[in-house]
Amino acid sequence: MKIKFYKNFEKKYKRLPAKLKLKVKERNKIFSQDPFDPILNNHALQGKYYGYRSINITGDIRIVYKFLDKNVALFVDIDSHSNLYR
């Protein structure tokens, strides 16, 4: 699985603390091998993110993404659960 990054995602990622960036890299590696690995809690979204999916990075931090095709995912946003789903 190839991962592409939306510009907004890249901006938010750069502002993350180093410890959280490391966790994101770990989860991206898992996602690349198996997007539906149970540790990621991959699930479809509703409302303003209809058509997108989410994976867990930590208990509160999520990545919102969508599949561009069966081998490419576009990571659109990363933030806390409460900030993403207000």
Residue frames relative to the residue before (quaternion, step in Angstrom):
aa qw qx qy qz dx dy dz
M 1.0000 0.0000 0.0000 0.0000 0.00 0.00 0.00
K 0.2313 -0.7601 0.5954 0.1192 3.54 -0.86 1.00
I 0.2005 -0.7782 0.5875 0.0955 3.56 -1.01 0.86
K 0.1153 -0.7524 0.6458 0.0597 3.55 -0.96 0.98
F 0.2809 -0.7771 0.5474 0.1327 3.55 -1.16 0.64
Y 0.3905 -0.6986 0.5595 0.2156 3.53 -0.89 1.06
K 0.6478 -0.5609 0.3499 0.3786 3.59 -1.08 0.73
N 0.6520 0.5171 -0.3113 0.4590 3.61 0.93 -0.88
F 0.6160 0.5388 -0.3388 0.4642 3.58 1.04 -0.77
E 0.6651 0.5160 -0.3044 0.4458 3.58 0.88 -0.95
K 0.6397 0.5266 -0.3268 0.4546 3.61 0.98 -0.82
K 0.6909 0.4672 -0.2829 0.4736 3.58 0.87 -0.94
Y 0.6201 0.5517 -0.3438 0.4392 3.59 1.02 -0.77
K 0.6489 0.5371 -0.3216 0.4324 3.60 0.93 -0.85
R 0.6946 0.4822 -0.2692 0.4610 3.60 1.13 -0.63
L 0.5113 0.6588 -0.4178 0.3605 3.60 1.25 -0.14
P 0.5490 -0.5848 0.4704 0.3679 3.59 -1.17 0.51
A 0.6617 -0.5454 0.3452 0.3814 3.59 -1.13 0.68
K 0.6421 0.5371 -0.3279 0.4378 3.61 0.96 -0.85
L 0.6756 0.4803 -0.2842 0.4818 3.58 1.01 -0.83
K 0.5996 0.5525 -0.3561 0.4565 3.61 1.07 -0.68
L 0.6292 0.5323 -0.3231 0.4652 3.56 1.03 -0.81
K 0.6513 0.5095 -0.3050 0.4725 3.59 0.98 -0.86
V 0.6264 0.5286 -0.3303 0.4680 3.61 1.03 -0.79
K 0.6524 0.5145 -0.3145 0.4591 3.59 0.93 -0.86
E 0.6294 0.5306 -0.3279 0.4634 3.59 1.01 -0.82
R 0.6987 0.4679 -0.2710 0.4685 3.58 0.87 -0.98
N 0.6103 0.5432 -0.3512 0.4573 3.61 1.07 -0.66
K 0.6303 0.5271 -0.3304 0.4644 3.57 1.04 -0.77
I 0.6448 0.5001 -0.3125 0.4863 3.58 0.97 -0.87
F 0.6515 0.5267 -0.3086 0.4505 3.59 0.92 -0.95
S 0.6450 0.5366 -0.3207 0.4395 3.59 0.96 -0.85
Q 0.6990 0.4551 -0.2617 0.4855 3.58 1.07 -0.76
D 0.7905 -0.0866 0.0960 0.5987 3.59 1.00 -0.87
P 0.2945 -0.8023 0.4919 0.1662 3.62 -0.12 1.26
F 0.7449 0.3863 -0.2189 0.4979 3.59 1.17 -0.47
D 0.2221 0.7640 -0.5572 0.2377 3.58 1.16 0.64
P 0.5452 -0.6664 0.3973 0.3174 3.62 -0.79 0.96
I 0.5941 0.5890 -0.3713 0.4027 3.62 1.07 -0.60
L 0.6595 0.5285 -0.3000 0.4425 3.60 1.17 -0.58
N 0.2206 -0.7904 0.5323 0.2078 3.60 1.20 -0.47
N 0.0997 0.8277 -0.5381 0.1243 3.57 0.92 0.98
H 0.1611 0.7972 -0.5664 0.1332 3.57 -0.76 1.04
A 0.5442 -0.6117 0.4757 0.3215 3.54 -1.26 0.59
L 0.3175 -0.7528 0.5520 0.1670 3.55 -1.16 0.67
Q 0.3045 -0.7321 0.5859 0.1671 3.54 -1.32 0.41
G 0.7331 0.4503 -0.2857 0.4220 3.57 -1.29 -0.17
K 0.8462 -0.1212 0.0921 0.5106 3.58 -0.98 -0.86
Y 0.7133 0.4009 -0.2477 0.5188 3.58 1.23 -0.36
Y 0.2242 0.7866 -0.5413 0.1948 3.59 1.15 0.54
G 0.7625 0.3118 -0.2578 0.5049 3.59 -0.83 0.99
Y 0.6554 0.4546 -0.2958 0.5256 3.56 1.33 -0.15
R 0.2724 -0.7301 0.6000 0.1807 3.53 -1.35 0.22
S 0.2420 -0.7630 0.5830 0.1393 3.56 -1.27 0.31
I 0.0942 -0.7518 0.6471 0.0846 3.53 -1.24 0.60
N 0.4493 -0.6791 0.5164 0.2650 3.56 -1.20 0.61
I 0.2273 -0.7326 0.6253 0.1435 3.54 -1.08 0.83
T 0.7468 -0.0222 0.0227 0.6643 3.56 0.99 -0.94
G 0.7616 -0.3379 0.2583 0.4890 3.58 -1.22 -0.28
D 0.7988 0.2789 -0.1301 0.5169 3.59 1.05 -0.71
I 0.6785 0.4910 -0.2940 0.4605 3.63 1.09 -0.60
R 0.0742 -0.8024 0.5920 -0.0134 3.55 -0.91 1.05
I 0.2242 -0.7039 0.6481 0.1850 3.52 -1.35 0.43
V 0.2072 -0.7448 0.6245 0.1116 3.54 -0.95 0.98
Y 0.0847 0.8034 -0.5805 0.1023 3.56 -0.85 0.99
K 0.1431 -0.7492 0.6262 0.1613 3.51 -1.36 0.01
F 0.4856 -0.6374 0.5113 0.3105 3.52 -1.23 0.55
L 0.2960 -0.7345 0.5821 0.1844 3.58 -0.91 0.93
D 0.7321 -0.1467 0.0636 0.6622 3.54 1.25 -0.62
K 0.7577 -0.4173 0.2248 0.4485 3.60 -1.19 -0.02
N 0.7649 0.3484 -0.1947 0.5057 3.62 1.20 -0.35
V 0.7294 0.3676 -0.2185 0.5339 3.60 1.28 0.02
A 0.0783 -0.7756 0.6259 0.0238 3.56 -0.95 0.98
L 0.2441 -0.7484 0.6014 0.1365 3.55 -1.10 0.80
F 0.2339 -0.7587 0.5946 0.1268 3.59 -0.58 1.17
V 0.2210 -0.8369 0.4976 0.0558 3.54 -0.47 1.29
D 0.8184 -0.0407 0.0862 0.5666 3.59 0.87 -0.91
I 0.0658 -0.7537 0.6513 0.0582 3.54 -1.29 0.47
D 0.2877 0.7351 -0.5689 0.2306 3.55 -0.85 1.01
S 0.6617 -0.4611 0.3829 0.4504 3.53 -1.30 -0.12
H 0.6683 -0.5053 0.3661 0.4049 3.54 -1.23 0.49
S 0.6965 0.4874 -0.2849 0.4428 3.60 0.81 -0.99
N 0.6675 0.4901 -0.3149 0.4637 3.63 0.99 -0.67
L 0.6756 0.5054 -0.3027 0.4433 3.59 0.98 -0.77
Y 0.8207 0.2999 -0.1109 0.4735 3.56 0.86 -0.96
R 0.2814 0.7587 -0.5407 0.2298 3.61 0.97 0.75
